[in-house]
Amino acid sequence: MPSFTLVTAAPPTPNGDLHLGHLSGPYSGADIRIRAHRLLGGEGLFLTGSDLHQSYVPTKARRDGGDPLEMAEGFADEIARIFDSAGFAPDVYVRPWRSELHTALVREFFARLHARGALQVRTEQALFCADCDRYLFEAHLTGKCPHCGAGSDGNSCENCALPNRVTDLVAPVCNACGGRPVERAVERLVFPLSEYAERLRAFHAATAMSPQLEALCADMIDRGLPDIPVGHPTDWGLPMPVPGFEDHRIYVWAEMMPGYFAELAEALRAAGRDPEEWRTVWNHPDTEIAQYFGFDNGYFHALLQPALLMAYDPDFQLPKALVTNEFYQLGASKFSTSRRHAIWANDLLAAVPASTARFVLAHDRPENERTSFTWSRFHELADQELAGRWQSWLTGLFTRLATQADGAIPSGAPLPSQERFLRLLEGIAEQCLEAYSPAAFSPRRATRLLCELVTCAQDFAAAQSRTRDAGHTAGALAAEAAAARLLAQLAHPVMPEFAEQLWTALGETGTPHWDGVRPPAAGQRVETGTRFFETLPADLEERIMKP
């Protein structure tokens, strides 16, 4: 296992509150990964920030009649509060408008690309709104995707994840006035992505990726990669530090690559280290980089940004894992902030313990296909699984420890069946830890293994109930306590609050850490009578979904 890991989560755009669709993806994934790495004794950083320069920020502010930066500040505050409520613990949450490191590193990145001849000046057709006198791209216009026909902005399609050239959108309209755009020639700086096709193939072959991301990348390379404008004649974003193009703004999806450098530099500064060490940390041979993002952003993270990094410095380390998620749906359609088709994270986390919410989101995480949130499913997992089976087993275990072992961990010679149970636990642990690894990352599988652990422990307790010999009873209780201790260890990445509560109830100190499958020390006092989960209110949906 690498001794240091950098885990990045695609920065959220500060143009609205977060809903469960947001929480189910990169932010929960990145938090689970860094916690799993630390569980095993590794060190690392979880990096994210605000995606200020998305065009969706000023367009939202314009619709609401507010100032874009003030709006972004307010939503960034709200996102940070939601992260805290959910137990997501990034080491840094960078707000680019407050970070001179972000501005400096982004400018240096593009100045160096220009100096290395990696950017080309081209005159190309672009779309403009004559009535608004505005250059149109991204959130400024809507049309139909030229690849799949779904509704798409002038950027990339959420449905098929393929980029468009903006001018190839079908039936585009200006989102400000509803007018039909016209084409005009514009001189821009373009990054020749097509020149990096074979280097990207080699990168993908050496990188852990989901099958669908792997297929997207292979398909795009086979079709022929598009060359990408990295500067736009617009008024929102960081100025391009290239002579003659100072009035253009850096394309936000290209800005994101050096933005990750800035997040690392800010995290080092927050830890009392020299932020200039970011290059050393990023490129250290013991550092492993894993990036978490939605599949709809796959092209940016798996093709555009790695190629930009290759152009910036071919000796820079590339990510070892690119971890995606699909859309989490509410009913039959995806969560949507703009359509108010959502369950808001703040509302749910105010009514439901974070560990319960995190467990449900991980158990049904949309890893390889879209999955749907329903209230019946939420209650099934929260009430029947956690407050039902998990709590029932743990209550029984702590009751037996109180009545049969005077509230302490007993010691005794294990029977062969008890030894087999411990070996079974070791197998579950091995599989669960693998599901937390970047190459096989699957919180869905990990949470199902946690449920399997509880099932096996319940079965073991039932099978041992006929044991009458005091020594054998003690061995059975110790083995069962080993299962509870293992549950605290393996659940910690997904459910840190519950795991720490269980860890403490077993008499352990500090936070859960991995030291193998074993019972707590013999004679260690336990806290009997602890409640870990409660059944949720029957009217939870009405409370949260009220108008």
C-alpha positions in Angstrom: 0.0 0.0 0.0 1.4 3.5 -0.9 2.2 5.4 2.2 0.6 8.6 0.9 -2.5 9.2 -1.1 -4.0 12.3 -2.7 -7.8 11.9 -3.2 -9.5 14.6 -5.2 -13.2 15.2 -5.6 -14.5 17.3 -8.5 -15.2 20.7 -7.0 -18.9 21.5 -6.6 -20.3 24.5 -8.4 -21.5 27.1 -5.9 -24.8 27.9 -7.6 -27.2 25.9 -5.5 -27.6 23.6 -2.5 -26.5 20.0 -2.5 -29.0 17.2 -2.9 -28.6 13.5 -2.3 -27.5 13.0 -5.9 -24.5 15.1 -5.1 -23.8 13.4 -1.8 -24.0 9.9 -3.4 -21.1 10.6 -5.8 -17.6 12.0 -5.6 -17.8 13.6 -2.1 -18.9 10.4 -0.3 -16.6 8.4 -2.5 -13.5 10.5 -1.8 -14.3 10.6 1.9 -14.7 6.9 2.1 -11.4 6.3 0.3 -9.3 8.6 2.5 -10.8 7.1 5.6 -10.1 3.6 4.4 -6.5 4.6 3.6 -6.0 6.0 7.1 -7.7 3.0 8.7 -4.8 0.9 7.2 -2.3 3.3 8.7 -1.6 5.4 5.6 -1.3 9.1 5.3 -3.0 11.3 2.7 -5.1 14.3 1.8 -8.6 14.7 0.6 -8.8 17.8 -1.7 -11.7 19.7 -3.1 -13.0 23.3 -3.4 -15.5 25.5 -5.2 -15.8 25.5 -9.0 -16.3 29.2 -9.1 -15.7 29.9 -12.8 -18.4 27.6 -14.2 -20.6 29.8 -16.4 -23.6 28.4 -14.4 -22.6 30.7 -11.5 -23.2 34.1 -13.3 -26.2 32.8 -15.2 -27.8 31.7 -12.0 -27.0 35.0 -10.3 -28.3 36.9 -13.3 -31.6 35.0 -13.1 -31.9 35.8 -9.4 -30.9 39.4 -9.7 -27.8 39.0 -7.5 -24.1 39.4 -7.5 -22.3 36.2 -8.7 -19.5 36.4 -6.2 -21.8 37.0 -3.2 -24.0 34.2 -4.4 -21.0 31.9 -4.7 -19.8 32.8 -1.2 -23.2 32.0 0.3 -23.5 28.6 -1.5 -19.9 27.7 -0.6 -20.7 28.3 3.0 -23.8 26.1 2.7 -21.8 23.3 1.0 -19.2 23.4 3.7 -21.9 23.1 6.3 -23.4 20.1 4.5 -20.0 18.4 4.3 -19.7 18.9 8.0 -23.2 17.5 8.7 -22.5 14.5 6.5 -19.1 13.8 8.1 -17.2 14.5 4.9 -13.9 15.8 6.0 -11.8 17.3 3.2 -8.4 18.5 4.4 -9.1 21.6 2.4 -12.0 23.3 0.7 -10.6 26.0 -1.5 -12.5 29.0 -2.6 -10.6 30.3 -5.6 -11.7 33.9 -5.0 -9.9 33.8 -1.7 -6.8 31.9 -2.8 -3.8 33.7 -4.3 -2.2 30.3 -4.7 -5.1 29.2 -7.0 -4.7 32.3 -9.2 -0.9 32.1 -9.3 -0.8 28.3 -10.1 -3.5 28.5 -12.8 -1.7 31.5 -14.4 1.7 29.7 -14.3 0.1 26.5 -15.7 -1.2 28.3 -18.8 1.8 30.5 -19.3 4.0 27.4 -19.3 1.7 25.6 -21.8 2.0 28.7 -24.1 5.8 28.8 -23.6 6.1 25.1 -24.5 4.1 25.6 -27.7 1.3 23.4 -26.4 -1.4 26.0 -27.3 -2.4 27.0 -30.8 -4.0 30.2 -32.1 -6.9 29.3 -34.3 -9.8 31.2 -36.0 -12.9 29.1 -35.7 -16.7 29.4 -35.9 -18.5 30.1 -32.6 -22.0 30.9 -31.6 -23.2 34.4 -30.6 -26.5 35.8 -29.5 -27.0 39.0 -31.6 -29.7 40.3 -29.3 -27.7 39.8 -26.1 -24.4 40.6 -27.8 -22.9 37.6 -26.0 -20.5 34.8 -27.0 -22.4 31.5 -26.2 -21.0 28.4 -24.7 -21.8 26.1 -21.7 -24.7 27.5 -19.6 -25.4 30.3 -22.0 -27.2 28.1 -24.5 -29.2 24.9 -24.8 -29.8 22.5 -27.7 -29.8 18.9 -28.5 -26.7 16.7 -28.3 -25.3 16.0 -31.7 -24.4 12.5 -30.6 -27.4 11.1 -28.7 -30.2 13.8 -29.2 -30.7 14.5 -25.5 -30.9 18.0 -24.2 -27.5 19.5 -23.7 -25.7 22.7 -22.9 -22.8 24.0 -25.0 -20.1 21.9 -23.3 -20.8 18.2 -22.9 -23.8 16.0 -22.7 -24.9 14.7 -19.3 -26.7 11.8 -20.9 -23.9 10.3 -23.1 -20.9 12.2 -21.6 -19.6 13.2 -25.0 -18.4 16.7 -25.7 -19.8 18.9 -28.4 -18.2 21.8 -30.4 -21.1 24.1 -29.5 -21.7 24.9 -33.2 -22.9 21.3 -33.7 -25.7 21.5 -31.2 -29.0 20.8 -32.8 -31.6 23.7 -32.6 -29.6 25.8 -30.1 -31.2 28.7 -28.3 -29.8 31.5 -26.1 -30.7 30.8 -22.5 -30.9 34.5 -21.6 -33.4 35.6 -24.3 -34.5 32.5 -26.1 -33.1 33.8 -29.4 -31.5 31.7 -32.1 -27.7 32.0 -32.2 -25.7 33.0 -35.2 -22.2 31.9 -36.2 -19.2 34.2 -36.2 -15.5 33.6 -36.6 -13.5 34.0 -33.4 -9.8 33.8 -32.7 -9.1 31.5 -29.7 -6.4 29.5 -28.0 -6.9 25.8 -28.7 -5.3 22.8 -27.1 -4.7 20.0 -29.7 -6.0 17.1 -27.7 -5.9 14.9 -30.8 -2.1 14.9 -30.7 -2.1 13.1 -27.3 -4.3 10.1 -28.4 -1.6 7.4 -28.1 -0.2 8.8 -24.9 -3.7 8.8 -23.4 -4.2 5.2 -24.5 -1.0 4.2 -22.6 -2.2 6.2 -19.6 -5.6 4.5 -19.6 -4.0 1.0 -19.8 -2.1 1.7 -16.6 -4.9 3.3 -14.7 -7.8 1.8 -12.7 -11.0 2.9 -14.4 -14.6 1.7 -14.5 -15.7 -0.3 -17.5 -18.0 2.5 -18.7 -15.2 5.1 -18.4 -12.8 2.8 -20.2 -15.3 2.4 -23.0 -16.0 6.1 -23.3 -12.3 6.9 -23.6 -11.6 4.1 -26.1 -14.6 5.2 -28.2 -13.6 8.9 -28.2 -10.0 8.1 -29.1 -11.2 5.7 -31.9 -13.5 8.4 -33.3 -10.8 11.0 -33.2 -10.3 13.4 -30.3 -11.6 16.9 -30.7 -9.2 19.9 -30.2 -10.4 22.0 -27.3 -10.6 25.8 -26.9 -9.0 26.6 -23.6 -9.9 30.3 -23.6 -13.1 32.0 -24.4 -14.0 35.7 -25.2 -16.3 36.0 -22.2 -16.3 38.0 -18.9 -16.3 35.3 -16.2 -13.2 33.5 -15.1 -9.5 34.0 -14.8 -7.8 36.1 -17.5 -5.7 34.1 -20.0 -2.0 34.9 -19.2 -1.0 34.9 -22.9 -0.1 38.0 -24.9 -2.9 39.1 -27.2 -5.5 37.0 -25.3 -5.6 38.8 -21.9 -9.3 39.6 -22.5 -10.2 36.0 -22.9 -11.0 33.8 -19.8 -9.5 30.4 -19.1 -11.8 27.5 -19.8 -13.0 26.3 -16.4 -12.5 22.6 -17.1 -8.9 23.2 -18.1 -8.5 25.5 -15.0 -9.4 22.5 -12.9 -6.1 20.7 -13.5 -3.9 23.3 -11.9 -6.7 23.9 -9.5 -5.9 20.5 -8.0 -2.3 21.7 -7.6 -3.6 24.8 -5.7 -5.8 22.6 -3.4 -2.7 20.5 -2.6 -0.7 23.7 -1.9 -3.4 25.1 0.3 -3.7 21.8 2.2 0.1 21.8 2.9 -0.1 25.4 4.1 -3.0 24.5 6.4 -0.9 21.7 7.9 1.9 24.2 8.6 4.1 23.1 5.7 5.6 25.1 2.9 3.0 25.3 0.1 5.8 25.3 -2.5 6.3 21.6 -1.6 3.2 20.7 -3.6 5.3 19.6 -6.6 7.4 17.3 -4.4 4.4 15.8 -2.8 2.5 15.3 -6.0 5.4 13.6 -7.8 6.8 11.6 -4.9 7.1 7.9 -5.8 5.2 6.9 -2.6 2.2 9.2 -3.6 -0.8 7.6 -5.2 -3.4 9.9 -6.8 -7.0 8.9 -7.1 -9.6 11.2 -8.6 -13.4 11.0 -7.9 -16.0 12.5 -10.3 -19.3 11.8 -12.0 -19.3 9.8 -15.2 -20.9 12.7 -17.0 -17.6 14.6 -16.4 -15.5 11.6 -17.5 -14.1 13.1 -20.7 -12.7 16.1 -18.7 -10.9 14.0 -16.1 -9.8 11.1 -18.2 -8.8 12.8 -21.4 -8.6 16.6 -21.3 -6.9 17.1 -18.0 -4.4 14.2 -18.2 -3.3 15.5 -21.7 -2.9 19.0 -20.3 -0.8 17.6 -17.5 1.3 15.7 -20.1 1.8 19.0 -22.0 2.6 20.9 -18.9 5.3 18.5 -17.8 5.6 15.0 -19.2 7.5 13.9 -16.0 4.5 14.8 -13.7 2.8 11.9 -12.1 -0.7 11.0 -13.5 -3.5 9.6 -11.4 -3.5 5.9 -10.7 -7.2 5.6 -10.3 -10.2 7.5 -11.9 -13.3 6.6 -10.0 -16.7 7.5 -11.4 -20.3 7.3 -10.4 -23.5 7.4 -12.4 -26.5 9.5 -11.7 -28.5 8.9 -8.5 -32.2 9.3 -9.5 -35.2 10.3 -7.5 -37.9 8.0 -8.9 -37.4 7.7 -12.6 -35.4 10.8 -13.3 -32.1 12.3 -12.0 -31.9 14.7 -9.1 -32.1 18.2 -10.5 -31.4 21.5 -8.7 -32.9 23.6 -11.5 -36.1 21.6 -11.6 -36.3 21.4 -7.8 -36.6 17.6 -8.3 -34.5 16.8 -5.3 -34.2 15.7 -1.7 -32.0 18.4 -0.2 -29.0 17.2 1.8 -29.6 19.7 4.6 -33.2 18.6 5.1 -32.3 14.9 5.3 -29.2 15.3 7.5 -31.2 17.5 10.0 -33.6 14.6 10.5 -31.4 11.4 10.0 -28.1 10.5 11.7 -25.2 10.9 9.3 -24.1 7.3 9.6 -27.6 6.1 8.5 -27.6 8.5 5.5 -24.1 7.5 4.6 -24.9 3.8 4.8 -27.9 4.1 2.5 -26.1 6.2 0.0 -23.2 3.8 -0.1 -25.3 0.7 -0.2 -27.2 1.8 -3.3 -24.4 4.0 -4.7 -24.8 4.4 -8.5 -21.5 2.9 -9.5 -22.0 1.2 -12.8 -25.6 2.2 -13.6 -28.1 4.7 -12.5 -29.8 3.8 -9.2 -32.9 5.3 -7.7 -33.7 6.7 -4.3 -37.2 5.8 -2.9 -38.5 6.3 0.6 -39.5 2.7 0.9 -36.0 1.6 0.2 -34.6 4.2 2.6 -36.8 2.8 5.4 -35.9 -0.7 4.5 -32.2 -0.1 4.9 -32.4 2.3 7.8 -35.2 0.5 9.9 -35.0 -3.1 8.9 -31.3 -3.5 8.3 -29.6 -1.0 10.7 -32.2 -0.4 13.5 -33.4 -4.0 13.0 -30.8 -6.6 12.3 -27.6 -4.7 13.3 -29.1 -3.3 16.5 -30.7 -6.6 17.4 -27.4 -8.5 17.1 -25.4 -5.8 19.0 -28.0 -5.5 21.7 -27.9 -9.3 22.2 -24.1 -9.4 22.2 -23.7 -6.6 24.8 -26.5 -8.2 26.9 -24.6 -11.6 26.8 -21.4 -9.8 27.8 -23.1 -8.2 30.7 -24.9 -11.3 32.0 -22.3 -14.0 31.1 -19.0 -12.1 31.4 -19.8 -9.4 34.0 -19.5 -6.7 31.4 -16.0 -7.5 30.2 -14.3 -9.3 27.3 -13.8 -12.9 28.4 -11.0 -15.3 27.6 -11.4 -18.9 26.8 -10.1 -21.8 24.7 -12.0 -21.6 21.4 -13.8 -24.6 19.9 -13.0 -25.6 16.3 -16.3 -23.9 15.2 -15.2 -20.7 16.9 -11.9 -20.9 15.1 -13.7 -21.4 11.8 -15.8 -18.3 12.5 -12.7 -16.2 13.0 -11.3 -17.4 9.7 -14.6 -16.5 8.1 -14.3 -13.0 9.5 -10.8 -12.8 8.0 -12.2 -13.6 4.6 -14.9 -10.9 4.9 -12.3 -8.4 6.0 -10.1 -9.2 3.1 -12.9 -8.7 0.6 -14.1 -5.5 2.3 -10.7 -3.9 2.4 -10.3 -4.7 -1.3 -13.6 -3.0 -2.0 -12.1 0.2 -0.4 -9.0 0.1 -2.6 -8.9 2.5 -5.6 -8.5 -0.3 -8.1 -11.7 -2.1 -6.9 -13.5 0.8 -5.2 -17.1 -0.2 -4.4 -18.9 1.1 -1.4 -21.9 -0.9 -2.6 -19.9 -4.1 -2.2 -18.3 -2.9 1.1 -21.7 -2.2 2.7 -23.1 -5.5 1.5 -20.1 -7.2 3.1 -20.8 -5.4 6.4 -24.4 -6.8 6.2 -22.9 -10.2 5.5 -20.7 -9.9 8.6 -23.7 -9.1 10.8 -25.6 -12.1 9.3 -22.7 -14.4 10.0 -22.4 -13.1 13.5 -26.1 -13.6 14.2 -25.9 -17.2 12.8 -22.8 -17.8 14.9 -24.5 -16.5 18.1 -27.5 -18.7 17.5 -25.4 -21.8 16.8 -23.3 -21.2 20.0 -26.4 -20.7 22.2 -26.4 -24.4 23.3 -22.8 -24.2 24.6 -22.8 -24.8 28.4 -19.1 -25.1 29.3 -17.9 -21.9 30.8 -14.7 -21.9 28.9 -16.3 -22.6 25.6 -19.0 -19.9 26.3 -16.2 -17.4 27.0 -14.6 -18.4 23.7 -17.8 -17.9 21.8 -18.4 -14.5 23.4 -14.8 -13.4 22.6 -15.2 -14.5 19.0 -18.5 -12.6 18.7 -16.8 -9.6 20.2 -14.2 -9.9 17.5 -16.9 -9.7 15.0 -18.2 -6.5 16.6 -14.7 -5.0 16.7 -14.3 -5.9 13.0 -17.6 -4.3 12.2 -16.3 -1.1 13.8 -13.1 -1.3 11.8 -14.7 -2.0 8.4 -17.6 0.3 8.9 -15.4 3.3 9.8 -14.8 4.6 6.2 -18.6 4.5 5.4 -20.1 5.2 8.9 -17.4 6.9 11.0 -19.8 8.1 13.8 -21.4 4.7 14.3 -18.0 2.9 14.1 -16.4 5.2 16.7 -19.4 4.7 19.0 -19.1 0.9 18.7 -15.4 1.0 19.1 -15.7 3.0 22.3 -18.5 0.7 23.6 -16.1 -2.3 23.2 -13.7 -0.5 25.5 -11.2 0.5 22.7 -9.6 3.9 22.7 -8.9 6.4 20.0 -10.5 5.7 16.6 -10.9 2.4 14.7 -7.7 1.3 13.1 -6.7 -1.9 11.3 -4.7 -4.4 13.3 -6.3 -7.6 12.1 -9.3 -9.7 13.2 -9.1 -10.2 17.0 -11.3 -9.7 20.0 -10.8 -6.7 22.3 -8.3 -7.5 25.1 -9.5 -10.0 27.6 -10.8 -8.2 30.8 -11.5 -5.0 28.9 -14.7 -3.4 30.2 -17.6 -2.8 27.7 -20.4 -0.3 27.8 -23.6 -2.3 27.9 -27.0 -0.9 27.0 -25.7 1.3 24.1 -28.2 2.1 21.4 -26.6 2.6 18.0 -29.6 2.9 15.7 -33.2 3.9 16.1 -36.2 3.4 13.8 -36.8 6.5 11.8 -40.1 8.4 12.2 -42.9 7.0 10.0 -43.7 10.5 8.7 -40.1 11.3 7.7 -41.0 11.7 4.1 -43.7 14.2 4.9 -41.4 16.2 7.1 -38.6 16.4 4.5 -40.7 16.8 1.4 -43.0 19.4 2.8 -43.5 22.4 0.4 
